[in-house]
């Protein structure tokens, strides 16, 4: 049987990735001691790999494809094919940032003030590139963890990953600049993309994952509407495209089915009710495929 060797990120992205795969229709079972999770698709073989190492194993062909942060692809320098962006992080559907941060009392006000200073980070190559682009020479040191604890004794500044900035603020650090933005990506070995079966399998997985991500912020709404109220109801529906309208067995009534952003539902349902809709049902979505 043909197999697609897929790497999924171990660590901060692991739980969210497995959750999105489940919404996409793939059930992944992990154990604390195994780096080879089970998946209910016999054509896929999964390995749990740190995001920092994913590009290396995809580049070498040990993996056909993998999901990881675009920051670590750039940091690694390995040649891989980027198949698509998957905009999600550990705790939200957003990009993340690597930022320059210093203690609140620091005299460093921007990148130019880093000349001759010590900068601690896990993202050494990208940070050096950023400093070079800004024509600043500084000493960049690899940080093995707890980077936010390094200043001021062990480093003058840090370049650290953040989603919201809350952990940096808790460490009494202030953000001065963004070095790069990053998001989750699916990457492939260039040779694997040229194999028709593997290419189609990767495209299928991507389509379902992107549909699962798109569905995260949306819900479905169904309702019954008298024909003489239909125009009023449709006028307030911010449909993804156009609502589906179907006649009911009861004369002069229709069923209206649509997809909306979950964030607006609490304001929308009362308006629909007042416009004449009845039997309003809100339901969750697993996937939205355009």
KEMAR-73269 format. One line per 10 residues: number of its first residue (from 1); their letters; for each residue x, z, y of C-alpha. Coordinates in nm, 4 decimals. Last residue first. Example, Ala and Ser with C-alpha at 12.3 -4.5 7.8 and 13.67 -1.06 7.14 Angstrom:
BEGIN
2> sa> 1.3670:0.7140:-0.1060; 1.2300:0.7800:-0.4500 .
***
This chain:
BEGIN
290> xxxxxxxxxx> -1.5150:-0.0688:2.7086; -1.4934:0.1850:2.4284; -1.6328:0.5328:2.4976; -1.5574:0.7723:2.2130; -1.6730:1.1086:2.0868; -1.9648:1.1605:2.3226; -2.1699:1.4727:2.3860; -2.5496:1.4707:2.4368; -2.7836:1.5398:2.7288; -3.1554:1.4976:2.6579 .
280> xxxxxxxxxx> -3.4248:1.4487:2.9231; -3.7754:1.4594:2.7771; -3.9205:1.3622:3.1140; -3.8113:1.1364:3.4017; -4.0343:1.1168:3.7117; -3.8032:1.1211:4.0127; -3.8218:1.5031:4.0225; -3.6816:1.5191:3.6692; -3.4080:1.2709:3.7512; -3.3071:1.4758:4.0555 .
270> xxxxxxxxxx> -3.2969:1.7958:3.8486; -3.0777:1.6159:3.5903; -2.8284:1.4738:3.8437; -2.6982:1.7906:4.0068; -2.5996:1.9567:3.6795; -2.4925:1.6207:3.5386; -2.2333:1.5414:3.8085; -1.9210:1.6770:3.6355; -2.0218:1.5260:3.3005; -1.9632:1.1750:3.4321 .
260> xxxxxxxxxx> -2.2479:0.9507:3.3211; -2.3529:0.7400:3.0228; -2.6987:0.5864:2.9905; -3.0194:0.5707:2.7853; -3.3640:0.5086:2.9348; -3.6676:0.5048:2.7028; -3.9733:0.3350:2.8448; -4.3390:0.4259:2.9087; -4.6277:0.1990:3.0105; -4.7930:0.2123:2.6658 .
250> xxxxxxxxxx> -4.6724:0.4805:2.4255; -4.4762:0.3168:2.1461; -4.1765:0.3241:2.3771; -4.0118:0.0236:2.5439; -3.6326:0.0131:2.5693; -3.4010:0.0436:2.8707; -3.0233:0.0698:2.8304; -2.8608:0.1800:3.1543; -2.6249:-0.0584:3.3356; -2.2480:-0.0098:3.3505 .
240> xxxxxxxxxx> -2.1082:0.3420:3.3478; -2.4360:0.4397:3.5119; -2.4595:0.6235:3.8429; -2.8355:0.6801:3.7922; -3.0180:0.7522:4.1200; -3.1761:0.4088:4.1678; -3.2610:0.3874:3.7979; -3.5015:0.6808:3.8265; -3.6848:0.5453:4.1316; -3.7226:0.1982:3.9776 .
230> xxxxxxxxxx> -3.8524:0.3456:3.6525; -4.1291:0.5560:3.8085; -4.4150:0.3035:3.7563; -4.2810:0.2339:3.4066; -4.3153:0.5976:3.3046; -3.9721:0.7370:3.2071; -3.8493:0.8987:2.8871; -3.4939:1.0285:2.8918; -3.1550:0.9935:2.7275; -2.8262:1.0999:2.8876 .
220> xxxxxxxxxx> -2.4800:1.0570:2.7361; -2.1813:1.2586:2.8442; -1.8502:1.1794:3.0116; -1.5208:1.3519:3.0928; -1.3711:1.3517:2.7433; -1.5233:1.0159:2.6506; -1.2438:0.8169:2.8158; -0.9856:1.0130:2.6144; -1.1676:0.9378:2.2882; -1.1958:0.5690:2.3765 .
210> xxxxxxxxxx> -0.8246:0.5582:2.4569; -0.7560:0.7142:2.1173; -0.9826:0.4641:1.9399; -0.8255:0.1627:2.1081; -0.4758:0.2991:2.0504; -0.5349:0.3495:1.6788; -0.6677:-0.0059:1.6450; -0.3757:-0.1486:1.8447; -0.1296:0.0360:1.6211; -0.2966:-0.1045:1.3077 .
200> xxxxxxxxxx> -0.3007:-0.4544:1.4599; 0.0719:-0.4399:1.5369; 0.1515:-0.2975:1.1935; -0.0341:-0.5807:1.0191; 0.1127:-0.8548:1.2384; 0.4750:-0.7400:1.2186; 0.6344:-0.8187:1.5567; 0.5395:-0.4777:1.6969; 0.7374:-0.3163:1.4146; 1.0566:-0.4961:1.5248 .
190> xxxxxxxxxx> 1.0346:-0.3610:1.8809; 0.9923:-0.0022:1.7498; 0.6850:0.1297:1.9182; 0.5825:0.3664:2.1961; 0.2537:0.5384:2.2721; 0.2656:0.7143:2.6064; 0.1875:1.0584:2.7476; 0.2363:1.0899:3.1196; 0.5200:1.1478:3.3620; 0.5762:1.1690:3.7344 .
180> xxxxxxxxxx> 0.9333:1.1750:3.8581; 1.1604:1.3791:4.0883; 0.8820:1.5356:4.2937; 0.9996:1.7381:4.5929; 1.0300:2.0841:4.7442; 0.8333:2.3057:4.5066; 0.8581:2.6765:4.5753; 0.9754:2.9439:4.3327; 0.8572:3.3025:4.3168; 0.8417:3.2972:3.9334 .
170> xxxxxxxxxx> 0.4612:3.3098:3.9485; 0.4743:3.0139:4.1876; 0.6690:2.8188:3.9271; 0.4183:2.9084:3.6564; 0.1276:2.7983:3.8794; 0.2711:2.4570:3.9698; -0.0307:2.2768:3.8217; 0.1117:2.0500:3.5526; 0.4804:2.1329:3.5830; 0.8120:2.0182:3.4390 .
160> xxxxxxxxxx> 1.1271:2.1573:3.5980; 1.4167:2.0446:3.8148; 1.5945:2.3618:3.9189; 1.7793:2.4899:4.2221; 2.0759:2.7078:4.3150; 2.1513:2.7905:3.9534; 2.2598:3.0901:3.7456; 2.2163:3.3649:4.0056; 1.9398:3.2142:4.2246; 1.7765:3.0725:4.0254 .
150> xxxxxxxxxx> 1.7875:3.0554:3.6431; 1.4535:3.2186:3.5546; 1.2499:2.8979:3.6071; 1.4669:2.7286:3.3448; 1.3487:2.9584:3.0670; 1.4968:2.7056:2.8247; 1.8208:2.5470:2.7117; 1.9059:2.4255:3.0615; 2.1484:2.1359:3.0930; 2.3564:2.1593:3.4098 .
140> xxxxxxxxxx> 2.3532:1.9195:3.7058; 2.6349:1.9728:3.9554; 2.5461:1.7956:4.2815; 2.6460:1.4749:4.4558; 2.3711:1.3284:4.6755; 2.3222:0.9618:4.7523; 1.9419:0.9824:4.7108; 1.9513:0.7237:4.4319; 2.2414:0.9178:4.2804; 2.0383:1.2393:4.2908 .
130> xxxxxxxxxx> 1.7486:1.0687:4.1116; 1.9816:0.9222:3.8477; 2.1390:1.2644:3.7906; 1.7915:1.4141:3.7527; 1.6881:1.1435:3.5063; 1.9985:1.2044:3.2960; 1.9712:1.5845:3.2997; 1.6031:1.6372:3.2202; 1.6363:1.9846:3.0653; 1.7176:2.1215:3.4093 .
120> xxxxxxxxxx> 1.9518:2.3434:3.6102; 2.0858:2.2277:3.9477; 2.4090:2.3711:4.0886; 2.4946:2.2870:4.4510; 2.7685:2.0640:4.5976; 2.5154:1.8573:4.7928; 2.1691:1.9948:4.7122; 2.0733:2.0123:5.0814; 2.0019:1.6383:5.0840; 1.7278:1.6888:4.8222 .
110> xxxxxxxxxx> 1.5199:1.9129:5.0442; 1.4865:2.2478:5.2194; 1.7631:2.4502:5.0533; 1.7968:2.7750:5.2515; 1.6418:2.9620:4.9611; 1.4053:3.2553:5.0263; 1.1176:3.1153:4.8195; 1.3549:3.0372:4.5340; 1.4058:2.6656:4.4653; 1.2085:2.3874:4.2971 .
100> xxxxxxxxxx> 1.2670:2.0164:4.2451; 0.9778:1.8787:4.0445; 0.9160:1.7032:3.7160; 0.5512:1.6130:3.7331; 0.2601:1.5885:3.4905; -0.0127:1.3261:3.4632; -0.3685:1.4318:3.4016; -0.6387:1.4683:3.1422; -0.5915:1.8414:3.1021; -0.4227:2.1365:2.9374 .
90> xxxxxxxxxx> -0.1246:2.0092:2.7396; -0.1249:1.6642:2.8982; -0.3413:1.3549:2.8903; -0.3220:1.0041:3.0309; -0.2443:0.7842:2.7323; -0.0331:0.4984:2.8657; 0.0056:0.1961:2.6412; 0.2341:0.0041:2.4051; 0.5773:0.0897:2.5463; 0.8342:-0.0949:2.3360 .
80> xxxxxxxxxx> 1.1523:0.0961:2.2623; 1.5141:0.0782:2.3829; 1.6741:0.4215:2.3918; 1.7783:0.5684:2.7280; 1.6755:0.9159:2.6143; 1.5702:1.0413:2.9577; 1.3337:0.7480:3.0126; 1.1633:0.8009:2.6787; 1.1627:1.1748:2.7488; 0.9793:1.1286:3.0783 .
70> xxxxxxxxxx> 0.7290:0.8887:2.9185; 0.6056:1.1856:2.7154; 0.5451:1.1341:2.3454; 0.3387:0.9426:2.0911; 0.5212:0.7488:1.8236; 0.5631:0.4134:1.6563; 0.7251:0.2491:1.3553; 0.9262:0.5614:1.2787; 1.2636:0.5636:1.1029; 1.3128:0.2328:1.2834 .
60> xxxxxxxxxx> 1.6145:0.3472:1.4854; 1.4332:0.3011:1.8179; 1.1320:0.4995:1.6952; 1.3587:0.7814:1.5798; 1.5465:0.7958:1.9098; 1.2323:0.7530:2.1224; 1.0697:1.0562:1.9573; 1.3547:1.3023:2.0102; 1.2447:1.4744:2.3340; 0.8807:1.4614:2.2227 .
50> xxxxxxxxxx> 0.9713:1.6827:1.9288; 0.8708:1.5200:1.6028; 0.5802:1.5874:1.3643; 0.5737:1.3046:1.1105; 0.2694:1.1083:1.0038; 0.2168:0.8399:0.7388; -0.0781:0.6106:0.8082; -0.2366:0.3592:0.5667; -0.3943:0.6309:0.3521; -0.6081:0.7448:0.6461 .
40> xxxxxxxxxx> -0.7320:1.1024:0.6132; -0.4160:1.2473:0.7651; -0.1864:1.5092:0.6132; 0.0921:1.6565:0.8237; 0.4606:1.5926:0.7437; 0.6738:1.8374:0.9431; 0.5599:2.1188:0.7195; 0.6160:2.4928:0.7583; 0.3328:2.5912:0.9936; 0.0817:2.3674:0.8193 .
30> xxxxxxxxxx> -0.0923:2.0666:0.9662; -0.4119:1.8801:0.8848; -0.4969:1.5609:1.0739; -0.8499:1.4197:1.0712; -0.8714:1.0711:1.2241; -1.1954:0.9536:1.3878; -1.0943:0.9144:1.7529; -1.2355:1.2579:1.8257; -1.0061:1.3937:1.5537; -0.7119:1.2028:1.6992 .
20> xxxxxxxxxx> -0.7912:1.3600:2.0366; -0.7768:1.7110:1.8860; -0.4492:1.6342:1.7070; -0.2980:1.5158:2.0364; -0.4257:1.8201:2.2274; -0.2712:2.0592:1.9739; 0.0637:1.8813:1.9592; 0.1272:1.8169:2.3283; 0.3133:2.1439:2.3947; 0.5167:2.1398:2.0757 .
10> xxxxxxxxxx> 0.5464:1.8733:1.8081; 0.4607:1.5270:1.9311; 0.3101:1.2760:1.6882; 0.5267:1.0251:1.5060; 0.3646:0.7392:1.3174; 0.4953:0.5534:1.0128; 0.2464:0.2771:0.9355; 0.2118:0.2213:0.5631; 0.1181:-0.0793:0.3514; 0.0000:0.0000:0.0000 .
***
